[in-house]
Amino acid sequence: MHCSVLSAAAKIAIYMEGAVQAPAGKMGLGVLRYSPNQLACVIDSQFAGKSVKELTGIDREIPIVSNVNQAIALGANVFLLGIAPAGGQVPADWWPVIDQAVAGKMSLVNGLHDLMAPRYPELSNDPRSGRQFVWDIRIEPVGLTNGNGAAARLSNRRLLMIGTDMNVGKMTAGLEIGKAAAARGIRTGFVATGQIGITITGAGIPLDAIRVDFASGAVQAEVVRHTEEGAELVIVEGQGSLVHPGSTANLPLLRGGCPTHLIMCHRAGQESLVHISSIRIPDVRKLIDLYEDLAEACGTFPRPKTVGIALNCGHLTPNQADEACRILEESTGLPCVDVIRHGADRLVDELVR
């Protein structure tokens, strides 16, 4: 599942200024947790000299430095934007830092909507070129077609990660489930649909950069590809939430992937949308029913089964996390775990039952 497009010679510095412990640092945290590449350091002057493991709980001994020059001194040759600001646009005060990285012969990995290749035309657009490059991840793939429901005719298991909000851990839960399934000998494919998953796995589709008419077709093509390559279980990374007014990805994910199973992802204790506090998150069981109803579309497609809940408890103590999972499990009748603290085996049990 993890096969980066970056070469073995790539040594990454993750730019996370002020975001090592913030939700906006999700790109960097995902790379820290899952990337198969060499990681030289994290750049964050607020936490320079401290431990990544201590600050994030991620079990990797990666130094935190103050600036680009210190990263280059550690051998870093790739500058990765590890922060996801609102709107996916590059803040003006980042450009001098990025310019400094390019002047220092570092390549760029950019998961934001603002493309960097036009600013640095002298650099290659191909991470495999062997030259200094810009990898703009949010670019629509070529050759896309409309969806036609082909995934519904596949015979394997197809799991879609759904959520109560954006940024609640759908990618993390999907990767952990995939890892646990693969450990049992289940041939597993992972469809990355966002910039973090694509960076980590080396493949996928940037769903929010794809024209809406082709979105379900793009998901379908990836699901079919993994199936044709022998995946018994295809895990599709979810995006957004049905109750988020800024999220349009769920229908293409449901129609393109035609999932057989769903897993709901939620952050413990969260009662309203993070960025729109006036919108409250409904009862989780009712939201699950809504996803299943929409997926089935009045019997047009097979109805998927929700088999568990992945509860993000990173802000809780171990005892609090256990109690939060117990309460949600009792109220929904579904197994509920924090996949980082508890592992994903109980969710895989339900998938293969």
Secondary structure, DSSP 8 states (H G I E B T S, - for coil): ----SS-TT-EEEEE-TTTTTSGGGHHHHHHHHH--SEEEEEE-GGGTTSBHHHHH------BEESSHHHHHHTT--EEEE----GGG---GGGHHHHHHHHHTT-EEEE-SSS-STTT-TTSBS-TTSSS-BEEE-----SS-----SGGGG--SEEEEEEESSSSSSHHHHHHHHHHHHHHTT--EEEE--SHHHHHHHS----GGGS-HHHHHHHHHHHHHHHHHTT-SEEEE---S-TT-TT---HHHHHHHH--SEEEEEEETT--B-SS-TTSB---HHHHHHHHHHHHHTTTTS---EEEEEEEE-TTS-HHHHHHHHHHHHHHHSS-EE-HHHH-SHHHHHHHH-
